[in-house]
Amino acid sequence: MKKAVVYASTTGNTEAMALAVAEGAKASGADVVVSTADSADSAAVLGADVLYLGSPAMGDEVLEDSMETFFAGIEGGISGKKIAIFGSYDWGDGKWLRDWAERIASQGASVINGEGLKIHLAPEADGLEECKKLGAMD
């Protein structure tokens, strides 16, 4: 199984989550590709069996700019894909993840982790374990 982990991070919090997701994916026996949103190869990502996409909440709970650009570029090609979403936030209630999940579902893809995995600020040990478990999901 091939899994792709693509993320954007401004403070390192979502990057820490992404690396833990990738660790969990590798532990599940998957072939894992990890990339930042601004350098991800869209074709390689869309070739994966499961996509793990991460973005911090920005401004009025929206995706970080490079993730918005990356996701907009693949959005039309995700029908039938399994996708998990995650990210860190400072304030708010997770609106950016709920909105993202709706966008994904509207394109015919499955969000395999409901409304996404959100962690307030820096992930601590229990949050990193949640990320590893997410990475093991198929």
C-alpha positions as CSV (number, residue, x, y, z in Angstrom):
1,M,0.0,0.0,0.0
2,K,1.2,3.5,-0.8
3,K,0.5,6.5,1.4
4,A,1.2,10.1,0.9
5,V,1.6,12.7,3.7
6,V,1.4,16.3,2.5
7,Y,1.4,19.2,4.9
8,A,1.9,22.9,5.4
9,S,3.3,24.2,8.7
10,T,4.1,27.8,9.8
11,T,5.3,27.1,13.4
12,G,6.3,23.5,13.2
13,N,3.3,22.1,15.0
14,T,1.6,20.7,12.0
15,E,5.0,19.4,10.7
16,A,5.4,17.5,14.0
17,M,2.0,16.0,13.4
18,A,2.8,15.1,9.8
19,L,6.0,13.3,10.8
20,A,4.1,11.3,13.4
21,V,1.5,10.4,10.9
22,A,4.2,9.3,8.5
23,E,5.8,7.2,11.3
24,G,2.5,5.5,11.9
25,A,2.0,4.9,8.2
26,K,5.5,3.3,7.8
27,A,4.9,1.2,10.9
28,S,1.7,-0.2,9.2
29,G,4.0,-1.5,6.4
30,A,3.1,1.1,3.8
31,D,5.4,2.8,1.3
32,V,5.2,6.4,2.4
33,V,5.9,9.6,0.6
34,V,6.2,12.8,2.8
35,S,6.2,16.3,1.3
36,T,5.4,19.9,2.1
37,A,2.5,21.3,0.2
38,D,4.7,23.8,-1.7
39,S,7.0,21.0,-3.0
40,A,4.6,18.0,-3.4
41,D,4.3,16.2,-6.7
42,S,0.6,16.2,-7.4
43,A,0.8,13.1,-9.7
44,A,2.7,11.1,-7.1
45,V,0.3,12.1,-4.3
46,L,-2.8,11.2,-6.4
47,G,-1.1,7.8,-7.1
48,A,-1.2,6.9,-3.5
49,D,-3.9,4.7,-2.0
50,V,-4.4,6.9,1.0
51,L,-3.7,10.7,1.3
52,Y,-3.0,12.4,4.6
53,L,-3.3,16.1,4.3
54,G,-2.3,18.5,7.1
55,S,-2.7,22.3,7.5
56,P,-2.7,24.6,10.4
57,A,-5.7,26.9,10.9
58,M,-4.9,30.3,9.5
59,G,-6.8,33.6,10.0
60,D,-10.5,33.0,10.1
61,E,-10.0,29.2,10.2
62,V,-8.9,28.6,6.7
63,L,-6.2,26.4,5.1
64,E,-2.6,27.7,5.0
65,D,-1.9,29.3,1.6
66,S,0.5,26.7,0.2
67,M,-1.9,23.9,1.2
68,E,-4.9,25.8,-0.3
69,T,-2.9,26.1,-3.6
70,F,-1.8,22.4,-3.5
71,F,-5.3,21.1,-2.6
72,A,-7.0,23.3,-5.2
73,G,-4.7,21.8,-7.8
74,I,-5.6,18.2,-6.9
75,E,-9.2,18.7,-5.8
76,G,-10.7,17.7,-9.2
77,G,-8.7,14.4,-9.2
78,I,-9.6,13.0,-5.7
79,S,-12.8,11.3,-6.5
80,G,-12.8,7.8,-5.0
81,K,-9.7,8.5,-2.9
82,K,-9.4,7.8,0.8
83,I,-8.2,11.0,2.6
84,A,-7.4,11.8,6.2
85,I,-7.0,15.5,7.3
86,F,-5.2,17.0,10.3
87,G,-3.8,20.1,11.7
88,S,-3.0,22.4,14.6
89,Y,-4.8,25.5,15.7
90,D,-4.5,28.2,18.3
91,W,-8.1,29.4,18.6
92,G,-11.5,28.5,17.1
93,D,-13.3,25.2,17.1
94,G,-12.0,23.3,14.0
95,K,-14.1,25.0,11.3
96,W,-11.2,24.8,8.8
97,L,-11.1,21.0,9.1
98,R,-14.9,20.7,8.8
99,D,-14.9,23.0,5.8
100,W,-12.1,20.9,4.2
101,A,-13.9,17.7,4.9
102,E,-17.0,19.0,3.1
103,R,-14.8,20.1,0.1
104,I,-13.3,16.6,0.0
105,A,-16.7,14.8,0.2
106,S,-18.1,17.1,-2.5
107,Q,-15.5,15.8,-4.9
108,G,-16.5,12.1,-4.3
109,A,-13.6,11.2,-1.9
110,S,-13.9,9.7,1.5
111,V,-12.6,11.4,4.7
112,I,-11.6,8.4,6.7
113,N,-11.2,10.3,9.9
114,G,-14.5,12.2,10.1
115,E,-14.0,15.9,10.6
116,G,-10.2,15.5,11.0
117,L,-7.7,15.4,13.8
118,K,-7.0,18.7,15.4
119,I,-4.5,19.5,18.1
120,H,-4.3,22.7,20.0
121,L,-0.8,24.3,19.5
122,A,2.1,21.9,19.8
123,P,1.3,18.2,19.9
124,E,2.3,16.5,23.2
125,A,3.0,12.8,23.6
126,D,-0.7,11.8,23.5
127,G,-1.3,13.9,20.5
128,L,1.6,12.4,18.6
129,E,0.3,8.9,19.4
130,E,-3.1,10.0,17.9
131,C,-1.2,11.1,14.8
132,K,0.7,7.7,14.6
133,K,-2.7,5.9,14.9
134,L,-4.0,8.1,12.1
135,G,-1.1,7.1,9.9
136,A,-1.9,3.4,10.4
137,M,-5.5,3.9,9.1
138,D,-6.3,2.6,5.7
